[in-house]
Amino acid sequence: MYKPVKTRRYFNRKQRYSAIDWNDEKQVIKAFRQQVIDWYIRPTQVLIRTPHAAFAVLAHTCILIDALSQYEAGSSGGSGAVFKGWLLKHFKRLGRTFPTPIRATVRGTPTPLTNYAEVIYNGVRCGILHEAHVALYGGITGQKQAVSYQKKGWTTYTDLSDCPTVVIHPKLLFKRVKKEFEAYFKHLLDPDPQWQWLRDNFKKKFLSSYGITIGNEP
């Protein structure tokens, strides 16, 4: 584990670590919210206004989902279970079973992808981060829905048979994820005991990422 030299480093665009009272939980949450805005939200909004930047918007959105899912779960790192679990919790439609699964290979193993969450994690998130592109059973375009299932016409398997494709509208997906970002921080700052588990998980993840124990920092 590492610890920052607080006087030398910025925690968000305007605040150094040394400007934050790490024993004031609300102040820390607000400072971290600003960090997420500076690192994820505003750059994505700039990309949305940039012609032909849909791929980059989608990449940033996946990173934002990674961050929100790990903090909500109190996970020290990303995983398929955490990422997909967050999607299925916040967007139940993404768990709908496809009429025909997509035949994919995950870490060298033939794996049928049966719903949107599985495709967004394996084909989009992991495709972008590990292979620098979205798997061909994923597509990016403007449409009325954030995600849609296309039975044929977009992709084929190597034997030229039809391969279903999940098509994503990056701007619409980002807007939906941003709403969950707003709700997450609203709940973190709500003193109601029903959200204590969320604050506990936040502090657990924060310690693993920043080496700072919120509420007990010298």
ABEGO torsion letter per residue (X at the ends): XBBBBAAABBABAABBAAABBAABAAAAAAAAAAAAAAAAAAAAAAAAABBGAAAAAAAAAAAAAAAAAAAAAGBABBBAAAAAAAAAAABAAAABBBABBBBBBBGGBBBBBABAAAAAAAAAAAAAAAAGBBBAABBBBBBABABBBBABGABBBAAGBBBBBBBBBAAAAAAAAAAAAAAAAAAAABABAAAAAAAAAAAAAAAAAAGBBBGABX
